[in-house]
């Protein structure tokens, strides 16, 4: 299957978008996760809330994902 | 449906002599959530019977702990005076039960003493020793037990010493040794040796250690037989007492608990010389029922009034089918809805299973999560967070099965064609369609959130904030049209250009009206995009399942060994994928509701409605 230069660049762009979102989420979750575990050690009943806070930064990854999908749609990849 | 139950604050003023009857009636129908009266009157004095009833309850609780459980035959509730007399009449029986318990404890202690004496006597049974003559004379003889290697080390050390000690080491049980150490009573180094070789001292003067080991063991054996008979006698007496009194005492316990609660509630009342004042919240729909009961109990000698509760928040009461109660628990876990705001639970009930179903979206995973949820629910405390989450999970699993069928996913395999001609959607070929659908979910839920926010603020008279919610709605609608037209040609330029202009204008107006919350306005758009996570997690789960199937579907043609290896890998990977899907489905489903949706209007911080009531299990009114 031949891939055009535009499609290849779009695929790389989509990859960068996802990578950036994933890295940002990882950095944010690292801080929240360590603080959250500290809280759970003191108050195990707070686990539900900690998990909720832990997933908040996943929005960044979702934005990366949306941008990647948009790039792939524009590039004719999907 | 979106409102908590209407509540009414009431005040009852009645004669002091009717107080007991009114309190009992209010307690019985369990309608009023009591509050301390704001009238400037003295506090009511708790009835003296309260403390006496508490003492009785403690004694009866103790008795029931001693007795064996028996079937409880319900009895009619007794008023406090008769109740106290009935407990007093049972006083002798209660004392006998406690005496039996004391005797049983003594037997237990004696059993322990016999075990210990037998232990020590067995340790030295192979030598000629008389326990009764150890404590006299200039020589001190002490017994120890230790590990055999420690005893050998002790022997070796004492051989080198200047014979200040005599030691006998006897094998005792597996890897242990009994040590008999004789020394002059004035010898001060014995304790150092004991410590050094980690020897545990045996009490050679313990009870029953009288005479030679053989005779001690015989006496202990006889004593045991005698005690066994006594214990059987005590057990028979306890059994007899249980048969006779367990049911009665259990009924009395329940009656006492109810009466103590009634006596204790007087701290909420005010009084005059001949009247008392009771205040509290009752659900509007049950007010008449409550008033009728008070009317009947007092023969019309009372005054009841509805109060205007200025600045006081009514307690929150929601009425929902039992199956949906776990959703209430989940919302309350975040914060109890205020009685003066819209209750978002119904939206949560409707949206969460859809979000979860789309994110898991597989018949196999749905069935497995239904089984897991049912299993977990049976194993944990039915009132706790885990059980409630499991109940929500159970209901949502049905949605996962449904979306799995619609998207033709069975552990990543496509099987619909074998039994139906139905075509739903395909995760691989309809990505843009699913993306738009999830965005629409977001638009609808955010618009709904803003609309609820508008109603909440409008009802509280916060007109600027109410207006900001409306302009926020306009911003979203116009913004969506602008983006859909500008980026995806969904609308002609004559439509999307003015829409984009309106969106910008609405954003500025919304920011101006929102005041301190202006910074949140750009989040309106980002929160809608946030709903695309439904597609993200759903797609990830489906693609992983597809990859697992592509690489590790076991085939009999590969031979039996490879078939088993592939089968194990196939199951483990699907299990891990399912766990990730379920976890994300639950967490992200809750998050979308709590952060994106609730954030638009929900204040929380309500007071839960706790009526003055009790649960009668055995006794009858």
Interface residues (C-beta under 8 A of the other chain):
Chain A: X48 X51 X52 X55 X56 X58 X59 X61 X62 X63 X65 X66 X69 X70 X73 X78
Chain B: X333 X385 X431 X432 X435 X487 X526 X529 X530 X532 X533 X536 X587 X588 X590 X591 X594 X595
